[in-house]
Amino acid sequence: MTAVRACPRVLVVDDEADLRELLEITLVRMGLDVDSAATLAQARALLPEHDYALVLTDMRLPDGLGLELVREVVAAYKNTPIAVVTAFGSADNAVVALKAGAFDYVSKPVALDQLRLMVQSALRLNAPAAEAPAPPAASRLKGDSAVIQALRAQIARLARSMAPIAIHGESGSGKELAAREIHAQSSRAGKPFVAVNCGAIPEALMEAEFFGYRKGAFTGAAEERDGFFQAANGGTLLLDEVADLPLAMQVKLLRAIQERRVRKLGATAEEPVDVRIISATHQDLAQCVESGRFRQGLFYRLNVIELQLPPLRERLDDLGPLTDAILARLGSFAQRVVLAPQVLEALRGYAFPGNVRELENILERALAFSDDGVIEVADLALKGARPAEGGAQAATAGAPPAGPAAAHTQVQAVQTAQSAQSAQLGAPPCAAEPAAPPLPPLEALPASLPDYLHQIERDIIMRALAQTQYNRTQAAQLLGISFRQLRYQMQKLGIQEPET
């Protein structure tokens, strides 16, 4: 005999009898069992008696605040989501409740369609699987360091809430990947994830792109079109580089987030949207508020929960898994990419100002320079890295010009090494060998450091080519770089082979 599964039970806490009755009728029609309480004391008495799928509480109660109940439920009933009902215009109370751990909120007067959407999202959190649970998908955030493990644990907690999340981190640190991970672990995983680069949309088109438009709303509007909010309905909307939004758009966005309704261009009525907002930026939003470039109201609405992503230089232990994942994506099925010894050591000596995105760029370039899919240290072409111990190639790729004195010393060291290598190879001196430019005294700084370094690099390559009678293979060996890298540098610096 098949056991009958009990209906999910909801606890409604509100001192207004009419509103409490409206909520009860709506929830019962959704097929739920409902318990009601008019005070905090009654709610506290009911909580231990049942396993509630959701607690819905008013913020103001005769014997205390709903915020107290939020904290108690979050602390003692971790698997029970709790949502709050806030008075009209009291958005600050909703933000405080979300920061305290509330799952979501609805505003008075309660819109029943929004209430149903919120309840359905809460029920999906603890819904039993119809089949055997699928194995968890691999995390998008690669690595095993303590920092990344703590970040994954934090994301798992945040995924259960519907509160807005503000992701902060340096450029290239993986903010969009973190947002996608939150969405994938949330009850909205089966719904759309829409990522929007706020800095890439022309200001004149922003309202139409975000909220959509009706046919004939403006010249060229030949048909009705949904905006980002409608496209992400039921799912997650990522506002990437949110600090780049113009102030006029910030006002409209704030209203849409608070009211959970948007109005298309050319429409007279608003339509409800159910979207979780995640924002991301590499800028300091609090500083933007102080300077007047970002509205304080929108800042508080978006910055309910902060998620800080570490830069790559703070988790260098993850270089191995990150490199393996990137190379697996870059290499084709017919090409197995291999790292030569000391490549990882050379990478650990680099600061990675561009974080994981720069690591991917370095490996993609190195793969293009590599011979037969074997990446050598010289193929990395790292600038400003510490030299790896015990390798001539690592030493060539790794001396950082920390300033004019360091650049002066570096060039002299390279010239000395080249003379020694020339003697070992037995390369005859060439009468037409161009002389290297005299180094400026340390007090006289070059007018353009990039031009100065390019000229030094060009002269050194010309000397190596002259000593080897323009045999590029021998010149590459003399300089400690690969043949492909030498060919690339010659093209970049405009070095042509002499006509024969």
N, C-alpha and C positions, 0 to 999 in steps of 0.2 A: 504494500500500500504506500503510495507516494505521500510524503509529509507535506503539509501545507505550510508554505513559508509565511511568516508573520509580516504584516505590512510595516514599513518603516514608521517610527513614531517621532513626532515633533513636539517640542515644548514651547508654548507661546507665553511670554511674560509681558503683560501690559495692564495698566490700571484703568484704561478706558474700556468700558464694557462694550460699547458699539464697535470700536476698532478690533477688540479681541474677538468678537463674534464674527466680524467680516473675515479676519484671518483664519479662524477655525473653519468657516464654510468653504473658503477657497482651498484650504489644504485637504479637507475631507473629500472634496470633489476631485482632487488629484490622486485619490486612493490612499491617503495617509491617515494614520491614527494620530489624534491630537490630545495633548494635555494642556490645561490652562492654569496660569497663576497670575494673581493681581499684585503680588508683592515679592520682594526678594526672599523673605522668609519662606513663603510657599514654594518658590522655585527651588530653594536649597533643600527643602524637604522632599521634593519630587525627584531631583536629580539622581540620588542613589538607588531609586526604586526601579528605574528603567534604563535601557541602553538606547539613548536618543540618537537619531540620525541627524538632528539639527535642533539648535536652541535659537529662538528668535525673541529678542528682548528689546523693550523700550529703553531709552537712555535715562528717562526720569521716572522714578518710582516712589511711592509714598514713604518707604523706609530706606531709601538710599538711591544710588545711581546704578544704571545698567552696566557701567564700566567696571564696577566691583564684580558683578557676575561674570563679565568677560574674563577678567583676570583669574577668577576661581575656576572657571571651566577650562581655560587654557592650561592651568597648572595641574588640575586633578583629573580631567577627562580629555586626554590629549587626542583621542580619536573622534571626539564630538565637535564638529564645527559650530561656531556661534556667530550669528549675525545680529545687527542692531537696527532699530528703527529710529531715525533722527528727525527732528522737527524741521520744517521747511526753512531753508536759509541758514541752518546751523552746520555748515560744511566742516567747520573746525572740529565739532564733536565727532564726526565720522572719521576724520583723520586721526584723532586721538584714539578712537576705538580700534582702528586698523593697526596702529602702532602697538597697541596693547595685545594684539593677536587675534582680533575679530576676523572671521572668514570674509565677510562682505557687509554691505549695508543697503537699506532702502530708505527713501525719504518720504515724509508725510507731505501731502496726502499720498497714501500708498497706491502706486500704479500696479494693478494686479498682474499685468503682463510681465513687468519687471520682477515682481515677487515670484512668479512661477519660474522664470528663467533662473533666478538666484537659488531657489529651492532645488531645481533639477541639477544645477552645478554642485550643490552640497551633497545631494544623494549619490552622485557619481563618485564622490571621493571614497566612500566605503561600500560601494555596490559589490556584492559577491560575483566573481567571474562565473559565467555560464559554462565555460570549459576549463580545462587545465590551464593554469597561468602560463603565459609565454615567458621564455627566459628574458631577463632584462636586456635591453639593447645596450650596446657598448656606448660609453660616455663620449660625447664630442670633445670633452676637455681631457686631452691626453696627459699622462704623467702619473707618477706614484709618490711624489714628494708630499711631505706633511702639509704644505700650503695648499696643494691642489686637492688633497683628500678632505681637508677642512672646508674648502670651497664647495666640493660636491655634496658634503653633508648639509651645508647651509642651503644649497639649491634645493635639496630634497625637502627641507622644511618649508621653504618659501613656496614651493610648487603647490602645496595644499591650500594656500590662501589665495584670495582674489585681490589682495591689496596691490596698489601700484608699486612698482619697483624701479628705483633709479640705479643704473649700473654705471659705476665710475671706473676709469682705468685709462692708461696711456694708449695712444694710437697703436693699433696692431696687437693688443693684448688679448683679443678674443671676446669682445663685448657681445657681438651678435651670436656667437656660438653659445655663450652663457644664456642669452635670452631664449634661444631655441631649445636649450636643455631644460630650462624652466617650463617652457610650453610642453615639451615632450613628456615631462613627468607629472603634469597637472591633469585635472579632470577635463581639460579642453584639448587634449592631445589629438583627438579625432577631428577637430575643427581647424579652420585656416589659421596660419601664422603669416602675417603681413609685415614686412620690414620696409620702413620708409626712411630715406635719407633726407632729412629736413633741409640740409644745406644745398641740395641739388635741384630743388623745385623753384622756378621763378616766382617771385612774390605775387605777381598778378594772377597766377594760376593756382595759388595755394588753396583758397577756399573751395574751388571746384574740385581739386584733386582730393582733398580731405573729405568733403561732405557730398560730392556729386552735384549733378545739375539736371534740370528738366529740359525737355526739348524746347528750343526757342528762347532759352534763358539769356543768351547772348549771341552775337554774330558767330556763326560756325557751329552752334549747338544743334546739330541735325537730328540727334536722337537723345533719349534720356540715358544717363550714365550714373552708375554708383560710384561713390568715393571710397577712400581707404577704410573708413569706419564701417560702411556696409559690407565691403569685401571681407573684413575681419570679423563680422558678426558671429558671435558664439565662440570666437577664438581669442587670439592675442594680437595686439598691434604694437610693434616696436617703433618708437620714435628715435631713430638714430641721429646723432649730432643735434639734439633738441635745442642746444644753446644757440644754434644758428637761426632759429625761428624769429621773424620780425615781430615787433611788439603788437602790431595790429592783429596778427594771426594768433598770438598768444592769448588775447582776450577771448576770441571765438573758441579756441581750443579749450580754455578753462571752463567755459559754459558747457560745452559738449561733454566734458569729462564729469562735471558736477551733476548735470541733469540727466546724463546718459541718453540724450536725445540729440539728433542732428536735423538740420533743415537744409535740403538741397537748394542750390541757386535756382530761383524762379518758382519755388514752392511756397505755399502759404502756411503749411502745417509741418510740425516736427514729427519725426518718426523715431521710435525707440531703437537703441542698439545695445547689444550685450557684448562688451569688449573689455578685455583686461589690458591695461596700459603698462608697457615697460618702456622706459626711456634710457638712453645711453649717451654719454658724452665724455670727451677727454678733457673738457674744460671744468673749472671750479664754478659750479652753479651759484653757490653762496656768494662768491666774489662777483659774479655777473649780476646778482640781485643788488649788491651794494653799489655797483657802478651804474645801475639803472638800465642795463641791457636785458634784464630778465624780470618778469613780473613776480612779485613775492607770492601772490596767491597761487599762481601756477607752480611755483617752486614747492610750496607746501603740499600741493595736491599730488605732484609727481614723486616727491622725495619722501613718501611714507616709509618705505623700507629701502635702506641703502645696501648695495652689494658692491664691494670693492674688489677689483681684479688685480692680482699681483703682476708686476712686470716680469719679463722672462729672466732678467738678471737676478731676481730673487728666488728663482726656482731652476737653477742650472742643472739640478739633478734630473730634471725631466727632459734634458736634451736628447737622451737616447731614444725614449719612446716617441718624442715629437719628430725627431729625424727619421725614424723608421716609418712613421705614419705618412710623413710628407713624401719620402722617396717612394713608398708604395703607391702613392697617388700619381707621382710624376713618371715613374717607370712604366713602360708598356709591358704587355704580356710576353713579348719576345726579348725583353731586356731586363736583366737582373742587375740592379744597382748595388755596388759594393763600396764601402768606405775603407780607404786605406788606413793603416795604423796612424795614430796621433791626430786624426781629423777631429774626433770629438774633443780631444784635449785642446786643440787650437780653437774650436768653437767656444769652449769654456773660458778661454781667455779674452773673449770679445764682449763688449758691453751691451750690444743689441738695443740701440736707441729706438729701432722700429719694432722691437719685440718679435712675436711669432711670425708676423707678416714679413719682417725682414729676413728671418731665418728661412722661410720658404723661398724668398727671392734669391738668397745666397745659394741655396741648394739647387734651385732651378738653373741659375747661371753656371754653377760648378758642373752640373750634369751636361750642359752644353759644351763646356771646355774639356770634359773628361775623355779619356781614351777607353773605348770598349766598356763603358759603364762603370769604370773604377775611378772614384773621386779621390784625388790627391789633395794634400794640404794647400799646395799652390793654386789649385783650381778654385779654392774658396775666395781668393782675392780679398782677404779681410784687411780692412784699414783700421789701424788703431788697436790691433789685438796684441796681447802679450805673447812673446815667442814660446812655442811649445818646446819642451826640453828634448834634446837628443835627435833633432831632425834638421837637416839643412834646409829643406823646403819649408818647414814650419818657421824657421828663423827668417827666411826670406819674406814670408807672408806676414810676419807678425810684429815688426818693430813699430811702435806707435810714435808719430810725431807729436809730442806733447807741447811743443812750442818751437820758436826759432832755433834755440840752442839744440834741442833734440833733433830737429830736421837737419841742422848743420852736421851733427855727429853721425846721423843716419847715413847721409850721402857719402861722407868720408869713409864710413865702414863699408858701404857697398862698393865704392871705388877700390878700396884695399882688397876686398874679397875677390873682385873681378881680376885684379892684377895677379893674385895668387892662382886663381883658376886658369888664367891665360897661360901662366908659366907651366902649370901641370899639363894642359892640353897641347902645349907646344905651338900655339898659334903665333904665326909671324906677325911682327908689327907692320902696320900699314902706313905708308907715307902720307896718304890722303886722309888719315884719321882725324875727324874734327875734334878740336880741343873742347873739353867741358867748360862751361861758363864759370868764371870765378865766383866763389860763394861770397855773398855780401857779408860784411862784418856784423856781428851779433847786434850791434846798436842800430844798424840801418835795416829796418824791416822792409821786405818787398812790398811794392804797391798792391799787388794782387797775389795772395798766397796760392790759389789754384793755378794761375798762369805760371807762376814761378816753379811749382812742383811739376806741372806738365812739361815745362821746358827741360827740367833736370831729367825727368823720365825719358823724354825724347832723345836727349843727348846720350844717356847711358845705353839706350837700345841701339842708337847709331854707332856707338863705339863697339858694342858687341858684334854688330853686323859687319863693321869694317874689319875687326880682328878675325872674323871667320869667312872673309870674302863673300858676305851675304848668304852664307849657308844658314838658313833659318833654323834648321834642326840643331846644329852645333851652337848657334846663338842662344836658343832657348835653354839648352843644357848649361851654357855658361852663366846665364842669368837665373837658373834654378826655377824656371817656369815651364809649363807645357807648351808644345808647338802651337796648339790652338789658341792658347792665351796670348802668345807672342803675336800671332797673326791678327788677333782682335785688337791688341794694343797698337800695332802698326797702322791698322785701318783708322782707329780712333785718333791717333796723333798725326795722321797724314804722311806717314813714312812710305815712300815709294822705292821699289827696287831700281837700281840704275839700268838704263838701257844698254844692251850688249851689241 
